Amino acid sequence: MSKIEVDAIDKQSGSTLTLGGSGTAVTLACGATQSGFGRTGTVDWQTSIKTSTITAVNGEGYFVNTTGGAITANLPAGVVGAIVSFKDYAQTFDTNALTIAANGSEKIEGQTFDLKLNTEGLGVTLVYGDATKGWQAVNSNEIVNVQKFVTATGGTVTCSGDFKIHTFTGPGTFSVSCAGNAQGSDTVSYTVIAGGGGGGGSNAPPGSPYGAGGGGGAGGFRESKSPVDSYTASPLATTAGLPVNSQSYPITVGAAGSAGPAFDRGGNGNSSTFSTITAAGGGGGGSRNIPTGPGLNGGSGGGGGSSQPSPAPSPTNAGGLGNTPSTTPAQGFPGGVGSNAPYCANGANAGGGGGATAVGVSAVQAKGGNGGAGATTSINATPTARAGGGGGGAYICGSSGTAGSGTGGTGGGAPGGQSAGSTSSEPGSAATVNTGGGGGGGSTTGPDNGPSTGGAGGSGIVIIRYKFQ
């Protein structure tokens, strides 16, 4: 065998250098290395089995044993053409997953999320393409079953364990950059509450019938809990959640219904919206019986007002209808009925506004009706009641009356304006902001102490929650 020893081999002419003849294998000797040929699209598999955190290196493949627990692999900085591979050594990825984390803000499959391999026996080879898509699987079916989670921005963002919570107390945009998948999360939980109705004003002009204003109805209450979520939802929640796409969703948060002026109804609240979900504004509370006595319809209905016709009582003033327009489950309940009484006889008291889970209480001889109860949900990680109805106002003839206004329903509903034995006309209280509560009805002490206004409703709120890891 002949042996040639030289420092370099170069071509004599042209642009091609040929080593060996047809059918001849050119072999590097044991221990020799090559450079300048570029990678062949494969990795050099490491012989040591990995059982703890991996700092991956370009061009290397790793057998990963997660028998003892989950493991994280940190990818190298992305360089076009960089390649790494991972294989489930002990068939335990389904029990203890391998999480692959990109370097800094670099992407995996075009998204800024950690790649979680949780399928038994899975192997994956990742190649860095560019900054737009980052690391990508070279075989299309290698990461079909990998978890992807919803990723979004917008509103005030807080976390509770593995869940993110986006709270909108005013208009905004919920922008989804990754819609996730069924292995991770692809639906969101939501609570959408509209603005509550304003309480009705009282009427007490000298020499004319006296009366009180009805409580405002709560804003409509809509909730759905994602199947993968774990919080304690309200009794009104469905269990489907809402699928999302990678797009922007405008958020509308309903404004509060205006306070009823003297002698007139309160204003209806405004709707809140998220995607296909709309919650209707609460109905305004009624005032005197003709023509503004009945409460208005809405998500929950406003309470009926009251009056003192002379010499005989006129028909009662109806509460407004709730769940208008109709949803399933119902987004709210009707308001209570206002009562009328003969001139200067206690009992001309107004009905309470409807709440998310209960009808507003009708007025009785002794007092105005209480607002209907709201609903309690822990979607924001804390049990919180919202969408309570406003309390109905009362009429007290002189300072010896025993009547008093109704209380507000749990969940931000405001009380009516009169306490038993009061000697002055008192306005209804305003509902708590961002609860969708109804405003309290205005009250009157007679004779001739003048009218009072109702209280404004509470503005609405939109809360969105989803699993993010």
C-alpha positions in Angstrom: 0.0 0.0 0.0 1.4 3.4 -1.0 1.2 6.4 1.3 1.2 10.0 0.4 2.0 12.7 3.0 1.3 16.3 2.1 0.1 19.4 3.9 -2.5 20.4 1.3 -4.3 19.1 -1.8 -5.6 21.6 -4.3 -7.1 21.5 -7.8 -4.8 22.0 -10.8 -7.5 23.8 -12.9 -11.2 24.3 -13.0 -13.5 24.5 -9.9 -13.8 20.8 -9.0 -11.5 18.6 -6.9 -12.2 14.9 -7.1 -11.1 12.4 -4.4 -11.2 8.7 -5.3 -12.5 7.0 -8.4 -15.9 5.6 -9.2 -17.0 3.1 -6.6 -14.4 4.1 -4.1 -15.2 5.1 -0.5 -13.3 8.0 1.0 -12.9 7.4 4.7 -11.7 9.6 7.5 -9.3 7.7 9.9 -10.4 7.0 13.4 -10.0 10.1 15.5 -9.7 12.4 12.5 -12.1 15.3 12.2 -13.5 17.3 9.3 -14.5 20.9 8.9 -16.0 23.2 6.3 -18.4 20.6 4.9 -21.5 21.9 6.8 -24.1 19.8 8.7 -26.0 17.1 7.0 -29.3 17.8 8.8 -28.6 15.4 11.6 -27.3 15.7 15.1 -24.6 14.0 17.1 -26.4 11.9 19.7 -24.9 12.3 23.2 -24.2 9.0 24.9 -25.0 10.2 28.5 -28.7 9.9 29.3 -30.1 13.2 30.6 -32.0 13.2 33.9 -31.8 16.8 34.9 -31.9 20.3 33.3 -30.4 20.3 29.8 -28.4 23.2 28.3 -28.8 22.2 24.7 -26.0 22.8 22.2 -26.3 23.3 18.4 -25.8 20.0 16.6 -26.5 17.7 19.6 -29.2 15.2 20.3 -30.3 14.1 23.8 -31.9 11.0 25.2 -34.0 12.3 28.1 -35.1 10.1 31.0 -38.0 11.8 33.0 -38.6 8.8 35.2 -37.5 10.8 38.3 -39.6 14.0 37.4 -40.2 16.6 34.7 -37.2 18.1 33.0 -36.5 21.4 31.2 -34.2 21.8 28.2 -32.9 25.3 27.4 -32.3 25.9 23.7 -29.2 27.6 22.4 -29.3 31.1 20.9 -31.0 30.8 17.5 -28.7 30.8 14.5 -30.2 30.0 11.1 -29.6 26.2 10.5 -29.0 25.4 14.2 -30.4 22.0 15.0 -31.1 20.0 18.2 -33.0 16.8 18.9 -34.7 15.2 22.0 -36.0 11.7 22.5 -38.1 10.1 25.3 -35.6 7.6 26.6 -37.8 5.8 29.2 -41.3 6.3 27.5 -42.3 8.6 30.4 -43.0 12.0 28.8 -46.7 11.3 29.3 -46.1 11.1 33.1 -43.3 13.7 33.5 -43.1 16.0 30.5 -40.0 17.6 28.9 -40.4 21.4 28.6 -38.3 23.0 25.9 -37.6 26.7 26.5 -36.4 29.1 23.8 -33.5 31.5 24.5 -34.8 34.8 25.7 -37.7 36.1 23.6 -37.0 33.8 20.7 -39.9 31.8 19.2 -40.9 28.2 18.8 -43.2 27.5 15.8 -43.8 31.3 15.6 -45.0 31.7 19.2 -43.3 32.8 22.4 -44.2 29.8 24.5 -42.4 26.9 26.1 -42.8 23.7 24.1 -44.1 20.9 26.4 -43.5 17.3 25.1 -46.0 15.1 27.0 -46.6 12.2 24.6 -45.1 8.8 25.5 -42.1 7.9 23.3 -42.1 11.2 21.5 -38.9 12.4 19.7 -38.5 15.8 18.1 -35.9 17.5 16.0 -35.9 21.3 15.9 -34.2 23.5 13.4 -33.9 27.3 13.7 -35.3 29.0 10.6 -35.4 32.7 11.3 -36.6 35.3 13.8 -40.2 35.2 12.5 -40.9 31.5 13.2 -37.9 30.6 15.3 -37.4 26.9 16.0 -39.5 24.5 13.9 -40.0 20.8 13.8 -38.5 19.2 10.7 -41.3 16.6 10.6 -44.8 17.9 10.5 -46.3 15.3 12.9 -43.6 15.5 15.6 -45.4 18.1 17.7 -49.1 17.5 16.9 -49.8 16.5 20.5 -47.7 19.1 22.2 -49.5 21.5 24.5 -50.2 25.0 23.3 -51.9 27.5 25.5 -54.0 30.7 24.8 -51.8 33.8 24.7 -53.4 37.2 24.8 -53.0 40.9 25.9 -55.5 43.6 27.0 -57.1 45.0 30.1 -55.5 44.6 33.6 -53.7 41.2 33.7 -53.3 39.2 36.9 -52.4 35.5 37.5 -53.9 32.8 39.7 -51.8 29.7 39.6 -51.8 28.4 36.0 -54.5 30.9 34.9 -54.3 34.5 33.6 -57.1 36.9 34.3 -57.9 40.0 32.1 -60.1 42.5 33.8 -61.7 45.3 31.7 -63.3 48.2 33.7 -63.7 50.3 30.6 -63.5 49.8 26.8 -60.5 47.9 25.4 -59.3 45.1 23.2 -58.6 41.5 24.1 -55.9 40.5 21.5 -55.2 36.8 21.1 -51.8 36.0 19.5 -52.1 32.2 20.1 -55.4 30.3 20.2 -53.8 27.3 21.9 -55.0 23.7 21.4 -57.0 21.0 23.1 -53.9 19.6 24.8 -53.2 22.9 26.5 -56.1 25.4 26.4 -58.2 26.7 23.5 -61.2 28.2 25.4 -61.6 31.0 27.8 -63.9 31.6 30.8 -65.7 34.9 31.0 -68.0 37.1 33.0 -69.8 39.9 31.2 -71.9 42.3 33.2 -73.7 45.3 31.8 -74.3 48.6 33.5 -77.1 48.8 36.1 -80.2 50.9 35.8 -80.7 54.1 37.7 -83.2 54.5 40.6 -86.4 56.4 39.9 -86.9 59.9 41.4 -89.7 60.6 43.9 -92.5 63.1 43.5 -93.8 65.5 46.1 -95.1 68.7 44.7 -97.2 70.8 47.1 -100.9 69.9 46.8 -100.3 66.9 44.5 -99.9 63.2 45.0 -96.7 62.0 46.7 -94.6 58.9 45.9 -91.3 57.2 45.8 -88.9 55.9 43.1 -88.3 52.3 42.2 -84.9 50.7 42.6 -82.8 50.3 39.4 -82.5 46.8 37.9 -79.0 45.2 37.8 -77.1 44.9 34.5 -77.4 41.5 32.7 -75.0 38.9 34.1 -73.4 36.4 31.6 -70.8 33.8 32.7 -69.3 30.6 31.2 -66.5 28.5 32.7 -64.0 26.7 30.5 -63.9 22.9 30.9 -60.2 23.1 31.9 -60.8 25.8 34.5 -61.0 25.3 38.3 -62.5 28.4 39.9 -65.9 28.4 41.7 -68.4 29.9 39.2 -71.8 31.4 39.9 -75.0 29.4 39.6 -75.6 31.1 36.3 -72.5 29.9 34.5 -72.5 27.5 31.7 -69.6 25.0 31.4 -68.5 25.3 27.8 -66.3 28.4 27.9 -65.8 30.3 24.7 -63.3 29.2 21.9 -61.1 32.0 20.7 -59.1 32.6 17.5 -55.9 34.5 16.9 -57.5 37.9 16.5 -58.5 41.0 18.3 -61.8 41.2 20.2 -63.2 44.6 21.0 -64.5 44.9 24.6 -67.4 47.1 25.5 -68.1 47.9 29.2 -71.6 49.2 29.7 -72.0 52.6 31.3 -74.3 53.1 34.3 -77.9 54.1 33.9 -78.5 57.7 34.9 -80.1 58.7 38.2 -83.8 59.4 37.8 -84.7 63.1 38.2 -87.5 64.2 40.4 -90.9 63.0 39.0 -89.2 60.6 36.5 -87.8 57.2 35.9 -84.1 56.2 36.2 -82.2 55.6 33.0 -81.4 52.1 31.6 -77.9 50.9 31.9 -75.8 50.1 28.8 -74.8 46.8 27.3 -71.4 45.1 27.8 -70.0 42.9 25.0 -67.2 40.4 24.4 -67.1 38.4 21.1 -70.5 36.9 20.6 -71.6 37.6 24.2 -73.8 40.6 25.1 -75.2 41.4 28.5 -78.1 43.9 28.4 -78.2 47.0 30.6 -80.4 47.0 33.7 -83.9 48.6 33.6 -84.4 52.0 35.2 -86.6 52.3 38.3 -90.1 53.7 38.0 -91.5 56.9 39.5 -95.1 58.0 39.8 -97.8 55.9 38.3 -98.8 58.0 35.3 -97.1 57.7 33.0 -93.7 56.8 34.5 -94.7 54.5 37.3 -93.7 51.1 36.0 -90.0 50.0 36.0 -88.3 49.6 32.7 -87.3 46.2 31.2 -83.6 45.2 30.9 -81.0 42.6 31.9 -82.8 42.8 35.2 -86.0 44.9 35.5 -86.4 48.2 37.4 -88.7 48.3 40.4 -92.1 49.9 40.1 -92.6 53.4 41.5 -95.4 54.5 43.9 -97.9 57.3 44.3 -100.7 58.7 46.6 -103.7 59.5 44.5 -106.6 61.1 46.3 -109.0 59.9 47.4 -108.5 56.2 46.4 -105.3 54.2 45.4 -104.8 53.6 41.8 -103.5 50.2 40.4 -100.1 49.1 41.5 -97.0 50.0 39.4 -95.4 47.0 37.9 -91.8 46.1 38.0 -89.9 45.9 34.7 -89.2 42.6 33.1 -85.8 40.9 33.4 -83.8 38.8 31.0 -84.7 41.1 28.2 -83.6 40.2 25.5 -83.9 36.5 26.5 -80.7 34.4 27.2 -80.2 30.9 28.5 -79.4 30.9 31.4 -81.4 34.0 32.2 -79.2 37.1 32.6 -81.5 38.7 35.3 -84.8 38.9 37.0 -87.9 41.2 37.1 -88.2 44.2 39.4 -90.6 44.3 42.4 -94.0 46.0 42.3 -94.6 49.5 43.8 -97.6 50.0 46.0 -99.9 53.0 46.2 -101.8 54.4 49.2 -104.4 57.0 50.0 -103.2 60.6 50.5 -100.9 61.0 53.5 -101.0 57.4 54.5 -97.8 55.5 54.8 -97.6 52.7 52.3 -96.9 54.5 49.0 -93.5 52.7 48.7 -91.6 51.6 45.6 -90.4 48.1 44.5 -86.8 47.0 44.5 -84.9 46.4 41.3 -84.3 42.9 40.0 -80.9 41.2 40.5 -78.9 38.5 38.7 -80.3 35.7 40.8 -83.5 37.0 42.4 -86.6 39.1 41.7 -86.7 42.5 43.2 -88.9 42.6 46.3 -92.3 44.3 46.0 -93.1 47.2 48.4 -95.2 46.6 51.5 -97.0 48.9 53.9 -93.9 49.3 56.1 -91.1 49.9 53.6 -89.8 49.9 50.0 -88.8 46.6 48.4 -85.3 45.3 48.7 -83.2 44.8 45.6 -82.8 41.3 44.1 -79.6 39.5 45.0 -76.7 39.4 42.6 -74.4 36.5 41.7 -71.1 35.5 43.2 -68.2 34.2 41.2 -64.5 33.6 41.8 -63.4 34.2 38.2 -61.0 36.9 39.5 -59.6 34.5 42.1 -61.7 36.0 44.9 -65.4 35.3 45.6 -67.1 38.5 44.5 -70.8 39.4 44.2 -72.0 41.6 41.4 -75.3 42.6 39.7 -77.5 43.3 42.7 -80.7 45.3 42.3 -81.3 48.7 43.8 -83.6 49.2 46.8 -87.0 50.9 46.3 -87.7 54.3 47.9 -90.3 55.0 50.5 -92.8 57.7 51.4 -93.2 58.9 55.0 -96.1 61.1 55.8 -94.6 63.5 58.4 -92.0 62.5 60.9 -94.1 59.8 62.6 -94.0 57.3 59.7 -92.5 53.9 60.2 -91.7 53.3 56.5 -88.1 53.0 55.3 -86.5 52.3 51.9 -85.4 49.0 50.6 -81.8 47.7 50.9 -79.7 47.1 47.9 -79.2 43.5 46.7 -75.9 41.9 47.4 -73.5 42.6 44.5 -73.3 46.4 44.4 -77.0 47.3 44.5 -77.7 50.6 46.3 -80.3 51.3 49.0 -83.2 53.6 48.5 -83.0 57.1 50.1 -85.3 57.0 53.1 -84.7 55.7 56.7 -87.7 55.1 59.0 -88.7 58.3 60.8 -86.8 60.6 58.6 -88.0 64.2 58.3 -86.5 65.1 55.0 -86.7 63.9 51.4 -83.6 61.9 50.5 -82.2 60.8 47.2 -81.4 57.2 46.4 -77.8 56.1 46.7 -75.6 55.4 43.7 -74.6 51.7 43.0 -71.0 50.6 43.3 -69.0 51.1 40.1 -68.0 48.1 37.9 -70.5 45.8 39.6 -73.6 46.4 37.3 -75.6 47.1 40.5 -78.9 49.1 40.4 -79.3 52.5 41.8 -81.5 53.2 44.8 -84.9 54.9 44.5 -85.6 58.4 45.7 -87.8 58.9 48.7 -90.0 61.6 50.1 -91.2 62.9 53.5 -94.5 64.8 53.3 -96.3 66.8 53.2 -94.6 69.4 51.0 -90.9 68.5 51.7 -90.2 68.3 48.1 -89.1 65.5 45.7 -85.7 63.8 45.5 -83.7 62.1 42.8 -82.8 58.4 42.4 -79.3 57.1 42.5 -77.2 56.2 39.4 -76.5 52.6 38.6 -73.1 50.9 38.7 -71.0 50.6 35.5 -70.4 47.1 34.1 -67.3 44.9 33.9 -65.8 42.2 31.6 -63.5 39.5 33.0 -61.7 36.9 30.8 -59.7 34.0 32.2 -57.8 31.1 30.7 -55.1 28.5 31.3 -51.7 29.8 30.1 -49.3 27.1 31.2 
